[in-house]
Amino acid sequence: MRDIDRKIQQKMFSQPELDKWGVFYCAQDTKIAKQFIDTMGKCLEQINYSAQQPREFPIRTNRF
């Protein structure tokens, strides 16, 4: 396991493109959702995983 860094940088044997995915979040958490999407994109890029931008689904909540 000493070469774990090297192994995770190699391309996976078979990887379907992540072309249809979405993020659901409460409207008041928009900033956190955007940070998550940005971080996810950076992580996917590091492992050479092909992915489209997710569709975003902000959910409005009624606060009493």
C-alpha positions, 0 to 999 in steps of 0.5 A: 500500500505504499504506492497508494498515491500513484494508484489513485492517480491512474485512470480507472479501468471502466468509468461511465461518464457522469452526465446526468446528476443533480444536487437538491438543496434548500434555497437558503443553503445555496452557498454551501451547495455551490461549494459542494459542486465546486469541490466535487468538480475538483475531485473528479478532475483530479482522478480524471473522471469525466463529468458534466455539471450537475443540474441544480434543484433549489428547494424553497421552504416555508418558515413560520 
